[in-house]
Amino acid sequence: MPRGTLEVVLVSAKGLEDNDFLSSIDPYVILTFRAQEHKSTVKEGGGSNPLWNEIFLFTVSDSASELNLKIMEKDNFNQDDFLGEAIIPIDAVIEEGSIPETAYNVVKNEEYCGEIKLALTFNAEPERNDDQDYNTEESYGGWTESNTDT
């Protein structure tokens, strides 16, 4: 698998379950790729259709094949509530280079509970040729300066 940087543009969500009976929910997203994790800002009063427009970068260096998005609801008095998650395969973005804004299903307990919209871009690192890892002192045709102090 190529090495490089995965750029995730977290755009918005819609149709999230609004389980706060006193006010609108305050959603945020935890984005996880392998051991790398980022957290979006909490959209205070964002409700069922929050808008983020935030960019997150992940380093791709092995065969990890999916990006996990966990949608949470900030709760000031109790533990934050889990609203659902989306698992995004990244094979297509590595092959194509980018995927425009796309809506992905958010699922909780195997049931559809909204959508999350993001755009993905993969920027590959130039491939290194390990054969060219030579010692710069020897790059003068094999001639090496010697110490003439005797």
Summary of the structure (lengths in Angstrom):
residues: 150
radius of gyration: 23.1
end to end distance: 54.5
largest distance: 89.5
contacts: 388
relative contact order: 0.25
helix: 8%
strand: 49%
